[in-house]
C-alpha cells in the first residue's frame, strides 16, 4: 500500500449496531405481507446487504413482493431506526485519532444516507466525515464497486490511497473490485477466515484497531530508522 490519504468505513456492524431495529423492521414488513417472521440470527447474517437481497435470502421470493417488502421496511425504519442505532463506544476516539493524522474519512453503506447522517449528527461526529454514500445514492450496491468509487471521487483520493474497513464479504468484494485495500473487522457475523480469503491487509477485532494498523503499515513502508 502507498501512503493512505483516506479511510472509508462500512456502517452497520463496523461503526454501529442497529441490529435490533433491523430485526424489528424486517419482521414488521414480513408479517405485514402475511409472511412468517424470520429468526433474528438469520436477519443478522444479512445486515449490510440490500433490502431486496435480504428479502430473497429470507423467503426465496422475488418480483413485486420484494418491492413491497422494501416499502414496508422503510416505513417502519422511519419510526425506529434512528433511536435503535448505537455507535460503538470507541468510535469517537478512533475517528478523532484518524482525523488528527490528516486523513479524510468517509462512509459507504447500504443504509440510506440520511439515516447515517442523522446518527452522526446526533452524536456530534458528522463534521469528521467528508462523504457519506448511502444506498439511495447509487444504482448498484456492494459488492459492486460503484459506491466505493463514488466516495473516493468525493474525497479526491485514488483507490490505492484509501483503506476500506468493513465486516462482510460484500465489503471485501466491493473493495477488491474497486482496487481499494481492505481491512476486515469481527464486529459482524463473518468469520475471520472468510474476511481474510479475499486478501485483506488485516482482520481486526474491531475498527478501533485502524489507527494502529495504519501506523504499523507506515512504519513497515518506511523501514527501520538509520543508526545514529
N, C-alpha and C positions, 0 to 999 in steps of 0.2 A: 504494500500500500504506500502511495506517496503521502505527502502531508495531508491530513484530514482538515478540511475547512468547514464542513457541515455535518451535523448528526441528525438523522431522521429517525423518528420513533413511530412504531405502531402505537395504538392507544389502549384498547381493551386487552387486559392481561399483560400489558407491557408497562404502561404508566398508571393504569386504573383498573378497578374491579367494579364492573356493573353487572356481574353475572346474575345476581338476584333479580334485578329489574328486567334483564333479558329473558329469564325464565318466565317471569310474570307476563311479559309482552307476547312471547311465543305461545304460551298456553292460553292466554286471552284470545289470541287470534284463532288458534286451532279449535277451541271449544265454541267460539262464536260461529265457526263454519260447520259445526256439527260433527267435528272430528274428535278423537280421543286426545287428551293431553299427553305430552311427551314426558319421559323421565328427565329430571334435572340434569343428570350426568350426560345423557345423550345431547341435550341442548348445549351444555358446557363445551362439548367437543366441537361444536360448530361455531362457537364465538370467534369472530374475526372473518367469517365468510359472508358473502352477500345474502340478503334475505331470501331470494329465490332459491339459492343453493341450500340454505338451511332447511327450507320447506321441503325441497326434493329429498334431502337426506333423511328427514324425519318421517316422511309419509310415502315416498315413492311416487308422488303425484306431480303433475306439471300443468302447463297450459293456463287457462283463465283462473284456476284455483290458486296458483302461485301469486298472481296479481292481487287476488282478494286477500290472501294471507299478508302480503306486503302492506296493503292498505290498512288492515285491522291492526297489524303490529305497530305501524307508525302512529295511528290514532292513540293507541294505549301508551306508546313511548312518550308522546307529548304530555301525558299526565304523570308518568312515574320515572322516566329515565334520568332526569337531572338529579332529583333527590336520591335516586338509587345508585348513583355513580360516585365512587370514592377513590381519590388518588392515593397511591401507596404512600406511607409516611415519609419515606426517604426521597420522594420526588423533588420537593423544593430545593433541598441541599444539592442534589445531583444536578439539576438544571442550572442552578446558580454557579456551580463549580465549572460547568462546561462553558457558560456564557462568559465567566471571568477569564477564561482562556482565549476568548475572542472567537469562539465557534458559533456559527449560525445554526439555529435549531428549527426543526420542522416536524410536523406530524402527518403521517399518511395512514389513513384508516378507512375501513368500510362503514364506519359510523358517519352520520350526516355531519357536515361541518358545524352547523350552529349548535349541535349538542355538545361537541367537544369544546368549542369556543365558550359556551356558557359555563361549563365546569371550570375551565381555566380562569375565566373572569371572576367567578365566584370565589376561587381560591387565590386570586391575585397573581396568577402566573402568565396570563395572556401576553403581556409585553415581552416575555422572553422568547416568543416564537415569531420567526419571520414568515412562516407559512403554515397553513393547515389545509390539507387536501382531504376532503371527505368524499363519500360515495356519490353525493349529489353533484359533484364537480367533474366527473369523468364518464366516458361511455363504457369503459371496460375496467372491471375491478381486479385487484390482486387475485391470482398470481400474474396477471398481465402487467407489464412494466409501466403502463401509461400513468398511473397515479404517482409513482416514484419520479418519473421523468418530469412530470409537471411540477412537482415540488422542487426538484433541482433547478428547473428553469426559473422558478420564483426566487430562489436563493442565489442564483448566478453561480452555481457550482457544477463542475463536471462530475460524471458518475464515479470516477476514480478518486475524487477529492472528498467523498462522502462516506459515511457509515450508516447502514440501516439496522435498527435494533427492533427485533420482533420475537414473538413467541410461537409462531405457527409455520407449518410447511408452506402455506400460501405466501407468508412474508419472505421466507427463504427463496422460494422460486421467483417471486417478483424481483428480489434483489439480484438474483443470478441473471434474469432476463434483461435487467436494466444495466448490468455491468457494475453494480454497486456492492462493495464488500458488506458482508452480513455478520452480525453478532446475534446469536440466539439467546433467549432468556427462558428460565424454567418456571416462571410465574404463571404460565398457562398449563395446558394439558398435554403438550407434545413432549415426548421423552428426549433426553439428551442425544441419544444415538441418531434419531431422525433429524434433529436440527443440525447435527454435525455432518450428516450424509451429503449435503449439498455444498460442502466446502466452507462452512462458517469459519471466520477468523478466530472465533471463540464462542463457547457456550457458557453463559454466566448464570449464577443463581438468580440474579435479578439485574435490572438496568442500573441499579446503584453501583455496579461494578464498571460502568462505562468509563468514567474518568480515569480510573487506574488502568484499564485496558489501553486507552489511548496513550497514557504516559508510558506504558510498557512498550507499545509499538513504536513510539517516538524514540525511546532510548535504544531499542534494537536497531532502528534505522540509522541512527547517528553513530552507533558503535561506541566502544569504550573511550573514555577521555584519555588524551595523551599523557604520558608521565610528566610529573613536574620537573 
